[in-house]
């Protein structure tokens, strides 16, 4: 990042962030592949068994992927608030790149031995993922102006979602033609290349430079914002009621979100529907990517405009995003699906002639459009009620609980499917109840956010005075 750079436009912060877009895009390709390859990976590990027999083992597999990152994020959050975020991101890219590359050497059909091999390296990949999101939030707080935050997070999510779906397409296609090793070797090397591009092109930004209370004083190159969070300040700010709402709500929303993703992939890929993974990837591009673009380009701009005069308006938008996005996704399991043979499940043109697929596409488009409002508004809310020296830690707390919820989702689904004899509809009806606590908490937070935001402004004004006195 260019030290002390005054970022005044979408063009300028994109010029700073483009190496991170590339790096995290490659990492998103890998992560997307891990999610969509639920059934193909099971068949690589146990080629002589139907994939649905190992639903519990694969549920544990993806729980470890999520939980390793959530625990690691707590460590990374503290490091990000104290040390160079650039160096931390470079270390992350090294470990994630090598872990993907080494997966290409797994033994095909090794059953339990192969499962443990995948488990170790995907857990390592997930562990170092724990630092990516806190680092992005911390950097964006010091680079992106407040009235462009939803647009930034919208653009960032476009990169992640686009590359995520590319990962689905590339990984499923290569696995389908037997070149799964090539995928892991290639994406591992690309992540390492992305880390190198970032290391060459970026520098560390000055902390606090985008806070309106600190902006003018920090234009002086001799002045650094060097405050560190202590126990009392943590109690006053990071444990505010709005922060607690964001932390607790994340668990419930992510249980539901990860459950639906896990269930839909198992539901449509196994008999009697037999949709091939590559066919699902094409479907996601046609409907999911376009739906996400609508939300992340157009609706993010609307969010910034709505919140310009009063940031508390972001909270009802979050409520709408949770309810609308996840409920429309849950409706997938109640569509009149058409049974397909495995050969038909690979025929994309035949699949697109089925009316149910277009109904599913409309639901997926709507779900992705609406739910995209969640992330482009939640992150700016969290940034505004926390100090510059706590941005990494508060996001890592939030990530810890969200990843905890994501990890519970597949495990919970594996248990429920076993108990209900793979009745997907009953399972979905149980997990969809997780939406209720999050909605209630965000409604309550509408009364608390203005108080918590004013508390941060008062503290920053006091610190601006302290910094100003250092010049004398």
C-alpha positions as a Markdown table, in Angstrom:
| # | Residue | x | y | z |
|---|---|---|---|---|
| 1 | Unk | 0.0 | 0.0 | 0.0 |
| 2 | Unk | 1.3 | 3.5 | -0.7 |
| 3 | Unk | 2.2 | 5.0 | 2.6 |
| 4 | Unk | 0.0 | 8.0 | 3.5 |
| 5 | Unk | -2.0 | 7.8 | 0.2 |
| 6 | Unk | -5.1 | 9.8 | 0.1 |
| 7 | Unk | -7.7 | 7.5 | -1.4 |
| 8 | Unk | -10.5 | 9.7 | -2.8 |
| 9 | Unk | -12.1 | 7.5 | -5.5 |
| 10 | Unk | -13.1 | 4.0 | -6.5 |
| 11 | Unk | -10.4 | 4.1 | -9.1 |
| 12 | Unk | -7.6 | 5.0 | -6.6 |
| 13 | Unk | -8.5 | 2.3 | -4.0 |
| 14 | Unk | -8.8 | -0.3 | -6.8 |
| 15 | Unk | -5.3 | 0.8 | -8.0 |
| 16 | Unk | -4.0 | 0.0 | -4.6 |
| 17 | Unk | -5.9 | -3.3 | -4.1 |
| 18 | Unk | -5.4 | -5.0 | -7.4 |
| 19 | Unk | -2.6 | -7.3 | -6.3 |
| 20 | Unk | -4.7 | -8.5 | -3.4 |
| 21 | Unk | -7.6 | -9.0 | -5.7 |
| 22 | Unk | -5.3 | -11.4 | -7.7 |
| 23 | Unk | -3.9 | -13.2 | -4.7 |
| 24 | Unk | -7.2 | -13.7 | -2.9 |
| 25 | Unk | -8.9 | -14.5 | -6.2 |
| 26 | Unk | -6.5 | -17.5 | -6.6 |
| 27 | Unk | -7.1 | -18.5 | -3.0 |
| 28 | Unk | -10.9 | -18.3 | -3.6 |
| 29 | Unk | -10.5 | -20.6 | -6.6 |
| 30 | Unk | -9.0 | -23.2 | -4.3 |
| 31 | Unk | -11.6 | -22.7 | -1.6 |
| 32 | Unk | -14.4 | -22.9 | -4.0 |
| 33 | Unk | -13.1 | -26.1 | -5.3 |
| 34 | Unk | -13.0 | -27.6 | -1.8 |
| 35 | Unk | -16.6 | -26.8 | -1.3 |
| 36 | Unk | -18.0 | -28.1 | -4.7 |
| 37 | Unk | -15.9 | -31.2 | -4.7 |
| 38 | Unk | -17.7 | -32.8 | -1.8 |
| 39 | Unk | -18.8 | -35.9 | -3.8 |
| 40 | Unk | -15.8 | -36.1 | -6.3 |
| 41 | Unk | -13.3 | -36.0 | -3.4 |
| 42 | Unk | -15.2 | -38.8 | -1.6 |
| 43 | Unk | -15.0 | -40.9 | -4.8 |
| 44 | Unk | -11.2 | -40.2 | -5.1 |
| 45 | Unk | -10.8 | -41.3 | -1.5 |
| 46 | Unk | -13.3 | -44.2 | -1.6 |
| 47 | Unk | -13.7 | -45.1 | -5.4 |
| 48 | Unk | -15.5 | -48.3 | -4.6 |
| 49 | Unk | -18.2 | -46.8 | -2.3 |
| 50 | Unk | -21.1 | -44.5 | -3.1 |
| 51 | Unk | -20.3 | -41.0 | -1.9 |
| 52 | Unk | -23.4 | -40.6 | 0.2 |
| 53 | Unk | -22.2 | -43.5 | 2.5 |
| 54 | Unk | -19.4 | -41.2 | 3.7 |
| 55 | Unk | -21.5 | -38.1 | 4.3 |
| 56 | Unk | -20.4 | -37.9 | 8.0 |
| 57 | Unk | -16.7 | -38.2 | 7.1 |
| 58 | Unk | -17.0 | -35.5 | 4.5 |
| 59 | Unk | -18.9 | -33.4 | 7.0 |
| 60 | Unk | -16.0 | -33.7 | 9.5 |
| 61 | Unk | -13.7 | -32.9 | 6.6 |
| 62 | Unk | -15.3 | -29.5 | 5.9 |
| 63 | Unk | -15.8 | -28.7 | 9.6 |
| 64 | Unk | -12.1 | -28.9 | 10.0 |
| 65 | Unk | -11.6 | -26.6 | 7.0 |
| 66 | Unk | -13.8 | -24.0 | 8.7 |
| 67 | Unk | -12.8 | -24.4 | 12.3 |
| 68 | Unk | -9.0 | -24.4 | 11.7 |
| 69 | Unk | -9.3 | -20.9 | 10.1 |
| 70 | Unk | -11.6 | -19.7 | 12.9 |
| 71 | Unk | -9.1 | -20.6 | 15.7 |
| 72 | Unk | -6.2 | -19.3 | 13.7 |
| 73 | Unk | -8.0 | -16.0 | 13.1 |
| 74 | Unk | -7.8 | -15.2 | 16.8 |
| 75 | Unk | -4.0 | -15.3 | 16.6 |
| 76 | Unk | -3.8 | -13.5 | 13.3 |
| 77 | Unk | -6.1 | -10.7 | 14.5 |
| 78 | Unk | -3.7 | -9.7 | 17.3 |
| 79 | Unk | -0.8 | -9.9 | 14.9 |
| 80 | Unk | -2.5 | -7.8 | 12.3 |
| 81 | Unk | -3.3 | -5.0 | 14.8 |
| 82 | Unk | 0.4 | -4.9 | 15.9 |
| 83 | Unk | 2.6 | -5.7 | 13.0 |
| 84 | Unk | 2.9 | -5.3 | 9.2 |
| 85 | Unk | -0.1 | -6.6 | 7.5 |
| 86 | Unk | 1.9 | -7.0 | 4.3 |
| 87 | Unk | 4.3 | -9.5 | 5.8 |
| 88 | Unk | 1.4 | -11.4 | 7.4 |
| 89 | Unk | -0.3 | -11.7 | 4.0 |
| 90 | Unk | 2.9 | -12.9 | 2.3 |
| 91 | Unk | 3.3 | -15.7 | 4.9 |
| 92 | Unk | -0.4 | -16.7 | 4.5 |
| 93 | Unk | 0.1 | -17.0 | 0.7 |
| 94 | Unk | 3.2 | -19.2 | 1.1 |
| 95 | Unk | 1.5 | -21.8 | 3.4 |
| 96 | Unk | -1.8 | -21.8 | 1.4 |
| 97 | Unk | 0.0 | -22.2 | -1.9 |
| 98 | Unk | 2.2 | -25.1 | -0.7 |
| 99 | Unk | -0.7 | -26.9 | 1.0 |
| 100 | Unk | -2.7 | -26.9 | -2.3 |
| 101 | Unk | 0.3 | -28.0 | -4.3 |
| 102 | Unk | 1.0 | -31.0 | -2.1 |
| 103 | Unk | -2.6 | -32.2 | -2.4 |
| 104 | Unk | -1.7 | -33.1 | -6.0 |
| 105 | Unk | 0.4 | -36.0 | -4.6 |
| 106 | Unk | -2.4 | -37.7 | -2.7 |
| 107 | Unk | -2.8 | -41.5 | -3.3 |
| 108 | Unk | -5.9 | -42.3 | -5.3 |
| 109 | Unk | -8.2 | -44.8 | -3.6 |
| 110 | Unk | -6.2 | -44.9 | -0.4 |
| 111 | Unk | -9.4 | -44.8 | 1.7 |
| 112 | Unk | -8.6 | -43.8 | 5.3 |
| 113 | Unk | -5.0 | -43.0 | 4.5 |
| 114 | Unk | -5.9 | -40.7 | 1.7 |
| 115 | Unk | -8.6 | -39.1 | 3.8 |
| 116 | Unk | -6.1 | -38.2 | 6.5 |
| 117 | Unk | -3.7 | -36.8 | 3.9 |
| 118 | Unk | -6.4 | -34.5 | 2.5 |
| 119 | Unk | -7.5 | -33.7 | 6.0 |
| 120 | Unk | -4.0 | -32.5 | 7.1 |
| 121 | Unk | -3.3 | -30.2 | 4.1 |
| 122 | Unk | -6.8 | -28.8 | 3.8 |
| 123 | Unk | -6.8 | -28.1 | 7.5 |
| 124 | Unk | -3.5 | -26.3 | 7.0 |
| 125 | Unk | -5.0 | -24.4 | 4.1 |
| 126 | Unk | -8.0 | -23.4 | 6.3 |
| 127 | Unk | -5.7 | -22.4 | 9.2 |
| 128 | Unk | -3.9 | -19.8 | 7.2 |
| 129 | Unk | -7.1 | -18.6 | 5.7 |
| 130 | Unk | -7.9 | -17.3 | 9.2 |
| 131 | Unk | -5.7 | -14.2 | 8.6 |
| 132 | Unk | -7.0 | -13.2 | 5.1 |
| 133 | Unk | -10.3 | -11.6 | 6.0 |
| 134 | Unk | -9.1 | -9.7 | 9.1 |
| 135 | Unk | -6.1 | -8.3 | 7.1 |
| 136 | Unk | -8.4 | -7.1 | 4.3 |
| 137 | Unk | -10.8 | -5.4 | 6.8 |
| 138 | Unk | -7.9 | -3.8 | 8.6 |
| 139 | Unk | -6.3 | -2.5 | 5.3 |
| 140 | Unk | -9.5 | -1.3 | 3.9 |
| 141 | Unk | -10.2 | 0.7 | 7.0 |
| 142 | Unk | -7.0 | 2.7 | 6.3 |
| 143 | Unk | -7.4 | 2.9 | 2.5 |
| 144 | Unk | -11.0 | 3.2 | 1.5 |
| 145 | Unk | -13.1 | 6.3 | 2.3 |
| 146 | Unk | -16.2 | 5.7 | 4.5 |
| 147 | Unk | -18.6 | 6.7 | 1.7 |
| 148 | Unk | -17.1 | 4.0 | -0.6 |
| 149 | Unk | -17.0 | 1.1 | 1.8 |
| 150 | Unk | -20.0 | -0.8 | 0.4 |
| 151 | Unk | -18.7 | -0.4 | -3.1 |
| 152 | Unk | -15.2 | -1.6 | -2.0 |
| 153 | Unk | -16.6 | -4.7 | -0.3 |
| 154 | Unk | -18.9 | -5.2 | -3.3 |
| 155 | Unk | -16.0 | -5.2 | -5.7 |
| 156 | Unk | -14.0 | -7.4 | -3.4 |
| 157 | Unk | -16.9 | -9.9 | -3.2 |
| 158 | Unk | -17.3 | -9.8 | -7.0 |
| 159 | Unk | -13.6 | -10.9 | -7.2 |
| 160 | Unk | -14.1 | -13.7 | -4.6 |
| 161 | Unk | -17.5 | -14.9 | -6.0 |
| 162 | Unk | -16.3 | -14.8 | -9.6 |
| 163 | Unk | -13.1 | -16.7 | -8.9 |
| 164 | Unk | -15.0 | -19.0 | -6.5 |
| 165 | Unk | -17.2 | -20.1 | -9.4 |
| 166 | Unk | -14.3 | -20.3 | -11.7 |
| 167 | Unk | -12.8 | -22.7 | -9.2 |
| 168 | Unk | -16.0 | -24.8 | -9.3 |
| 169 | Unk | -15.8 | -25.0 | -13.1 |
| 170 | Unk | -12.1 | -25.6 | -13.5 |
| 171 | Unk | -11.9 | -28.1 | -10.6 |
| 172 | Unk | -15.0 | -30.1 | -11.5 |
| 173 | Unk | -14.1 | -30.2 | -15.2 |
| 174 | Unk | -10.5 | -31.4 | -14.4 |
| 175 | Unk | -11.8 | -34.0 | -11.9 |
| 176 | Unk | -14.4 | -35.2 | -14.4 |
| 177 | Unk | -11.7 | -35.9 | -17.0 |
| 178 | Unk | -9.4 | -37.4 | -14.4 |
| 179 | Unk | -6.9 | -34.5 | -14.1 |
| 180 | Unk | -7.5 | -33.7 | -10.4 |
| 181 | Unk | -3.8 | -33.7 | -9.6 |
| 182 | Unk | -3.2 | -31.0 | -12.3 |
| 183 | Unk | -5.8 | -28.8 | -10.6 |
| 184 | Unk | -4.1 | -28.9 | -7.2 |
| 185 | Unk | -0.6 | -28.4 | -8.6 |
| 186 | Unk | -1.8 | -25.5 | -10.8 |
| 187 | Unk | -3.7 | -23.6 | -8.2 |
| 188 | Unk | -1.0 | -24.1 | -5.6 |
| 189 | Unk | 1.6 | -22.5 | -8.0 |
| 190 | Unk | -0.8 | -19.6 | -8.9 |
| 191 | Unk | -1.4 | -18.8 | -5.2 |
| 192 | Unk | 2.4 | -18.6 | -4.8 |
| 193 | Unk | 2.6 | -16.3 | -7.8 |
| 194 | Unk | -0.1 | -14.1 | -6.4 |
| 195 | Unk | 1.8 | -13.7 | -3.2 |
| 196 | Unk | 4.9 | -12.7 | -5.1 |
| 197 | Unk | 3.0 | -10.0 | -7.1 |
| 198 | Unk | 1.6 | -8.6 | -3.9 |
| 199 | Unk | 5.1 | -8.6 | -2.2 |
| 200 | Unk | 6.6 | -6.6 | -5.1 |
| 201 | Unk | 3.8 | -4.1 | -5.6 |
| 202 | Unk | 2.4 | -3.2 | -2.2 |
| 203 | Unk | 3.5 | -1.3 | 0.9 |
| 204 | Unk | 2.0 | -0.8 | 4.4 |
| 205 | Unk | -0.6 | 2.0 | 4.8 |
| 206 | Unk | -0.6 | 4.3 | 7.8 |
| 207 | Unk | -3.1 | 3.2 | 10.4 |
| 208 | Unk | -6.1 | 5.5 | 11.1 |
| 209 | Unk | -5.5 | 7.6 | 8.0 |
| 210 | Unk | -9.1 | 7.3 | 6.9 |
| 211 | Unk | -10.7 | 8.2 | 10.2 |
| 212 | Unk | -12.2 | 11.7 | 9.8 |
| 213 | Unk | -11.1 | 12.6 | 13.4 |
| 214 | Unk | -7.5 | 11.7 | 12.6 |
| 215 | Unk | -7.1 | 12.4 | 8.9 |
| 216 | Unk | -5.6 | 15.9 | 9.0 |
| 217 | Unk | -3.2 | 15.2 | 11.8 |
| 218 | Unk | -1.9 | 12.0 | 10.2 |
| 219 | Unk | -1.0 | 13.8 | 7.0 |
| 220 | Unk | 2.1 | 14.8 | 8.9 |
| 221 | Unk | 4.6 | 12.1 | 8.1 |
| 222 | Unk | 6.2 | 12.4 | 11.5 |
| 223 | Unk | 3.0 | 11.4 | 13.3 |
| 224 | Unk | 2.0 | 7.8 | 13.6 |
| 225 | Unk | -1.1 | 6.4 | 15.2 |
| 226 | Unk | 0.6 | 4.0 | 17.7 |
| 227 | Unk | -2.2 | 3.4 | 20.2 |
| 228 | Unk | -2.8 | -0.2 | 21.3 |
| 229 | Unk | -5.9 | -1.7 | 22.6 |
| 230 | Unk | -6.0 | -2.3 | 26.4 |
| 231 | Unk | -8.5 | -4.2 | 28.6 |
| 232 | Unk | -10.5 | -1.1 | 29.5 |
| 233 | Unk | -10.7 | 0.2 | 25.9 |
| 234 | Unk | -11.7 | -3.3 | 24.8 |
| 235 | Unk | -14.5 | -3.4 | 27.3 |
| 236 | Unk | -15.7 | 0.1 | 26.1 |
| 237 | Unk | -15.5 | -0.6 | 22.4 |
| 238 | Unk | -15.1 | -4.2 | 21.3 |
| 239 | Unk | -17.6 | -5.5 | 23.8 |
| 240 | Unk | -20.2 | -2.9 | 22.8 |
| 241 | Unk | -23.8 | -4.2 | 22.3 |
| 242 | Unk | -23.7 | -3.8 | 18.5 |
| 243 | Unk | -20.4 | -5.7 | 18.3 |
| 244 | Unk | -21.9 | -8.5 | 20.4 |
| 245 | Unk | -24.9 | -8.6 | 18.1 |
| 246 | Unk | -22.6 | -9.0 | 15.1 |
| 247 | Unk | -20.6 | -11.7 | 16.8 |
| 248 | Unk | -23.5 | -13.8 | 18.0 |
| 249 | Unk | -25.6 | -13.4 | 14.8 |
| 250 | Unk | -22.8 | -14.6 | 12.7 |
| 251 | Unk | -22.9 | -18.1 | 14.2 |
| 252 | Unk | -26.6 | -18.6 | 13.4 |
| 253 | Unk | -26.5 | -17.1 | 9.9 |
| 254 | Unk | -23.4 | -19.2 | 8.9 |
| 255 | Unk | -24.8 | -22.4 | 10.3 |
| 256 | Unk | -27.7 | -21.9 | 7.9 |
| 257 | Unk | -25.6 | -20.7 | 5.0 |
| 258 | Unk | -23.1 | -23.6 | 5.1 |
| 259 | Unk | -25.8 | -26.1 | 5.8 |
| 260 | Unk | -27.7 | -25.1 | 2.6 |
| 261 | Unk | -24.6 | -25.2 | 0.5 |
| 262 | Unk | -23.6 | -28.6 | 1.8 |
| 263 | Unk | -27.1 | -30.0 | 1.4 |
| 264 | Unk | -27.8 | -28.7 | -2.1 |
| 265 | Unk | -24.5 | -30.1 | -3.5 |
| 266 | Unk | -25.2 | -33.6 | -2.0 |
| 267 | Unk | -28.9 | -33.4 | -2.9 |
| 268 | Unk | -28.5 | -32.8 | -6.6 |
| 269 | Unk | -25.3 | -34.7 | -7.3 |
| 270 | Unk | -26.4 | -38.0 | -5.8 |
| 271 | Unk | -29.2 | -40.3 | -7.2 |
| 272 | Unk | -31.9 | -39.9 | -8.4 |
| 273 | Unk | -30.9 | -36.4 | -9.7 |
| 274 | Unk | -27.3 | -37.1 | -10.7 |
| 275 | Unk | -26.3 | -33.6 | -11.7 |
| 276 | Unk | -22.6 | -33.7 | -12.6 |
| 277 | Unk | -20.3 | -31.3 | -10.7 |
| 278 | Unk | -19.3 | -29.5 | -13.9 |
| 279 | Unk | -23.0 | -29.0 | -14.8 |
| 280 | Unk | -23.6 | -27.4 | -11.5 |
| 281 | Unk | -20.6 | -25.2 | -12.0 |
| 282 | Unk | -22.0 | -23.9 | -15.3 |
| 283 | Unk | -25.3 | -23.4 | -13.7 |
| 284 | Unk | -23.7 | -21.3 | -10.9 |
| 285 | Unk | -22.0 | -19.1 | -13.5 |
| 286 | Unk | -25.2 | -18.5 | -15.5 |
| 287 | Unk | -27.4 | -17.7 | -12.5 |
| 288 | Unk | -25.3 | -17.3 | -9.4 |
| 289 | Unk | -22.6 | -15.1 | -10.8 |
| 290 | Unk | -25.0 | -12.7 | -12.5 |
| 291 | Unk | -27.1 | -12.5 | -9.3 |
| 292 | Unk | -24.1 | -11.7 | -7.3 |
| 293 | Unk | -23.0 | -9.0 | -9.7 |
| 294 | Unk | -26.4 | -7.3 | -9.4 |
| 295 | Unk | -26.1 | -7.2 | -5.6 |
| 296 | Unk | -22.4 | -6.3 | -5.4 |
| 297 | Unk | -22.3 | -3.6 | -8.1 |
| 298 | Unk | -25.7 | -2.0 | -8.1 |
| 299 | Unk | -27.1 | -2.7 | -4.7 |
| 300 | Unk | -23.8 | -1.9 | -2.9 |
| 301 | Unk | -24.0 | 1.6 | -4.5 |
| 302 | Unk | -27.5 | 2.0 | -3.3 |
| 303 | Unk | -26.4 | 0.9 | 0.2 |
| 304 | Unk | -23.7 | 3.6 | 0.3 |
| 305 | Unk | -26.2 | 6.3 | -0.8 |
| 306 | Unk | -28.8 | 5.1 | 1.8 |
| 307 | Unk | -26.3 | 5.1 | 4.6 |
| 308 | Unk | -24.6 | 8.4 | 3.6 |
| 309 | Unk | -26.7 | 10.5 | 6.0 |
| 310 | Unk | -27.3 | 8.0 | 8.7 |
| 311 | Unk | -25.1 | 4.8 | 8.9 |
| 312 | Unk | -27.7 | 3.0 | 11.1 |
| 313 | Unk | -29.8 | 2.5 | 7.9 |
| 314 | Unk | -27.4 | -0.3 | 7.0 |
| 315 | Unk | -28.9 | -2.5 | 9.7 |
| 316 | Unk | -32.4 | -3.0 | 8.3 |
| 317 | Unk | -30.7 | -3.7 | 4.9 |
| 318 | Unk | -28.8 | -6.5 | 6.7 |
| 319 | Unk | -32.1 | -7.9 | 8.1 |
| 320 | Unk | -33.6 | -7.9 | 4.6 |
| 321 | Unk | -30.5 | -9.6 | 3.2 |
| 322 | Unk | -30.5 | -12.5 | 5.7 |
| 323 | Unk | -34.2 | -13.2 | 5.4 |
| 324 | Unk | -34.5 | -12.8 | 1.6 |
| 325 | Unk | -31.3 | -14.5 | 0.6 |
| 326 | Unk | -31.4 | -17.6 | 2.8 |
| 327 | Unk | -35.1 | -18.3 | 2.6 |
| 328 | Unk | -35.1 | -18.2 | -1.2 |
| 329 | Unk | -32.1 | -20.6 | -1.2 |
| 330 | Unk | -33.9 | -23.0 | 1.1 |
| 331 | Unk | -36.8 | -23.3 | -1.4 |
| 332 | Unk | -34.5 | -25.3 | -3.7 |
| 333 | Unk | -35.3 | -28.4 | -1.8 |
| 334 | Unk | -39.0 | -28.1 | -2.4 |
| 335 | Unk | -38.9 | -27.9 | -6.2 |
| 336 | Unk | -40.3 | -30.7 | -8.4 |
| 337 | Unk | -36.8 | -32.1 | -9.4 |
| 338 | Unk | -36.6 | -34.4 | -12.4 |
| 339 | Unk | -34.6 | -37.6 | -12.0 |
| 340 | Unk | -31.7 | -37.9 | -14.3 |
| 341 | Unk | -29.3 | -40.7 | -15.4 |
| 342 | Unk | -25.6 | -40.0 | -14.8 |
| 343 | Unk | -25.2 | -39.4 | -18.5 |
| 344 | Unk | -28.1 | -36.9 | -18.6 |
| 345 | Unk | -26.5 | -35.1 | -15.6 |
| 346 | Unk | -23.5 | -34.4 | -17.7 |
| 347 | Unk | -25.4 | -33.0 | -20.7 |
| 348 | Unk | -25.6 | -29.3 | -20.0 |
| 349 | Unk | -27.8 | -28.5 | -23.0 |
| 350 | Unk | -30.3 | -31.2 | -22.0 |
| 351 | Unk | -30.4 | -30.0 | -18.4 |
| 352 | Unk | -31.2 | -26.4 | -19.6 |
| 353 | Unk | -34.3 | -27.6 | -21.4 |
| 354 | Unk | -35.8 | -28.7 | -18.0 |
| 355 | Unk | -38.3 | -26.1 | -16.7 |
| 356 | Unk | -37.3 | -26.9 | -13.0 |
| 357 | Unk | -33.8 | -25.8 | -13.7 |
| 358 | Unk | -34.9 | -22.3 | -14.8 |
| 359 | Unk | -37.0 | -22.0 | -11.7 |
| 360 | Unk | -34.0 | -23.0 | -9.6 |
| 361 | Unk | -31.9 | -20.5 | -11.6 |
| 362 | Unk | -34.4 | -17.7 | -10.8 |
| 363 | Unk | -34.3 | -18.6 | -7.1 |
| 364 | Unk | -30.5 | -18.7 | -7.1 |
| 365 | Unk | -30.2 | -15.4 | -8.9 |
| 366 | Unk | -32.6 | -13.8 | -6.4 |
| 367 | Unk | -30.9 | -15.4 | -3.4 |
| 368 | Unk | -27.4 | -14.3 | -4.4 |
| 369 | Unk | -28.5 | -10.8 | -5.3 |
| 370 | Unk | -30.2 | -10.2 | -2.0 |
| 371 | Unk | -27.7 | -11.9 | 0.3 |
| 372 | Unk | -24.8 | -10.0 | -1.2 |
| 373 | Unk | -26.2 | -7.0 | 0.8 |
| 374 | Unk | -25.2 | -8.8 | 4.0 |
| 375 | Unk | -21.5 | -8.6 | 3.6 |
| 376 | Unk | -21.3 | -5.2 | 1.9 |
| 377 | Unk | -23.2 | -3.7 | 4.9 |
| 378 | Unk | -22.0 | -5.8 | 7.8 |
| 379 | Unk | -18.3 | -5.0 | 7.4 |
| 380 | Unk | -18.8 | -1.2 | 7.2 |
| 381 | Unk | -21.0 | -1.4 | 10.4 |
| 382 | Unk | -18.3 | -3.2 | 12.3 |
| 383 | Unk | -15.6 | -0.8 | 11.1 |
| 384 | Unk | -17.5 | 2.2 | 12.3 |
| 385 | Unk | -17.9 | 0.9 | 15.9 |
| 386 | Unk | -14.2 | -0.1 | 16.4 |
| 387 | Unk | -10.9 | 1.7 | 16.8 |
| 388 | Unk | -8.1 | 1.5 | 14.2 |
| 389 | Unk | -6.0 | -0.7 | 16.5 |
| 390 | Unk | -8.8 | -3.2 | 16.9 |
| 391 | Unk | -9.9 | -3.8 | 13.3 |
| 392 | Unk | -8.0 | -7.0 | 13.0 |
| 393 | Unk | -9.1 | -8.5 | 16.3 |
| 394 | Unk | -12.8 | -7.6 | 16.1 |
| 395 | Unk | -13.0 | -9.1 | 12.6 |
| 396 | Unk | -11.1 | -12.2 | 13.8 |
| 397 | Unk | -13.6 | -12.6 | 16.6 |
| 398 | Unk | -16.4 | -12.3 | 14.2 |
| 399 | Unk | -14.7 | -14.7 | 11.8 |
| 400 | Unk | -14.1 | -17.2 | 14.6 |
| 401 | Unk | -17.7 | -17.4 | 15.4 |
| 402 | Unk | -18.9 | -17.4 | 11.8 |
| 403 | Unk | -16.4 | -20.1 | 10.9 |
| 404 | Unk | -17.6 | -22.0 | 14.0 |
| 405 | Unk | -21.1 | -21.8 | 12.5 |
| 406 | Unk | -19.9 | -22.8 | 9.1 |
| 407 | Unk | -18.2 | -25.8 | 10.6 |
| 408 | Unk | -21.3 | -26.8 | 12.5 |
| 409 | Unk | -23.4 | -26.7 | 9.4 |
| 410 | Unk | -22.0 | -29.6 | 7.4 |
| 411 | Unk | -21.5 | -31.7 | 10.6 |
| 412 | Unk | -25.1 | -31.0 | 11.7 |
| 413 | Unk | -26.4 | -31.9 | 8.2 |
| 414 | Unk | -24.4 | -35.1 | 8.2 |
| 415 | Unk | -26.0 | -36.1 | 11.6 |
| 416 | Unk | -29.5 | -35.0 | 10.6 |
| 417 | Unk | -29.3 | -36.9 | 7.3 |
| 418 | Unk | -28.2 | -40.0 | 9.1 |
| 419 | Unk | -31.1 | -39.6 | 11.6 |
| 420 | Unk | -33.7 | -38.9 | 9.0 |
| 421 | Unk | -32.6 | -41.5 | 6.5 |
| 422 | Unk | -31.4 | -38.8 | 4.1 |
| 423 | Unk | -34.6 | -36.8 | 4.2 |
| 424 | Unk | -33.4 | -33.5 | 2.9 |
| 425 | Unk | -36.7 | -31.6 | 3.3 |
| 426 | Unk | -36.9 | -32.4 | 7.1 |
| 427 | Unk | -33.3 | -31.5 | 7.5 |
| 428 | Unk | -33.7 | -28.2 | 5.7 |
| 429 | Unk | -36.8 | -27.3 | 7.8 |
| 430 | Unk | -34.7 | -27.9 | 11.0 |
| 431 | Unk | -31.7 | -25.9 | 10.0 |
| 432 | Unk | -33.7 | -22.9 | 8.6 |
| 433 | Unk | -34.8 | -22.1 | 12.1 |
| 434 | Unk | -31.2 | -20.8 | 12.6 |
| 435 | Unk | -32.3 | -17.6 | 10.8 |
| 436 | Unk | -34.6 | -16.4 | 13.6 |
| 437 | Unk | -32.0 | -15.4 | 16.3 |
| 438 | Unk | -29.9 | -13.3 | 13.8 |
| 439 | Unk | -32.9 | -11.3 | 12.6 |
| 440 | Unk | -34.0 | -10.5 | 16.1 |
| 441 | Unk | -30.5 | -9.4 | 17.2 |
| 442 | Unk | -30.0 | -7.0 | 14.2 |
| 443 | Unk | -33.4 | -5.4 | 14.9 |
| 444 | Unk | -32.4 | -4.8 | 18.5 |
| 445 | Unk | -29.1 | -3.3 | 17.4 |
| 446 | Unk | -30.8 | -0.5 | 15.5 |
| 447 | Unk | -31.2 | 1.2 | 18.9 |
| 448 | Unk | -27.7 | 0.5 | 20.0 |
| 449 | Unk | -25.6 | 1.3 | 17.0 |
| 450 | Unk | -25.8 | 5.2 | 17.2 |
| 451 | Unk | -24.6 | 5.1 | 20.8 |
| 452 | Unk | -21.7 | 2.8 | 20.0 |
| 453 | Unk | -20.6 | 4.8 | 17.0 |
| 454 | Unk | -20.7 | 8.1 | 19.0 |
| 455 | Unk | -18.5 | 6.4 | 21.7 |
| 456 | Unk | -15.8 | 5.7 | 19.0 |
| 457 | Unk | -15.9 | 9.3 | 17.7 |
| 458 | Unk | -15.3 | 10.6 | 21.2 |
| 459 | Unk | -12.3 | 8.4 | 21.8 |
| 460 | Unk | -10.8 | 9.3 | 18.4 |
| 461 | Unk | -11.3 | 13.0 | 19.0 |
| 462 | Unk | -9.4 | 12.6 | 22.3 |
| 463 | Unk | -6.6 | 10.8 | 20.5 |
| 464 | Unk | -6.4 | 13.4 | 17.8 |
| 465 | Unk | -5.7 | 16.0 | 20.5 |
| 466 | Unk | -2.9 | 13.8 | 21.9 |
| 467 | Unk | -1.3 | 13.3 | 18.5 |
| 468 | Unk | -1.6 | 17.0 | 17.8 |
| 469 | Unk | 0.2 | 17.9 | 21.0 |
| 470 | Unk | 3.2 | 15.7 | 19.9 |
| 471 | Unk | 3.9 | 18.3 | 17.1 |
| 472 | Unk | 4.5 | 21.0 | 19.7 |
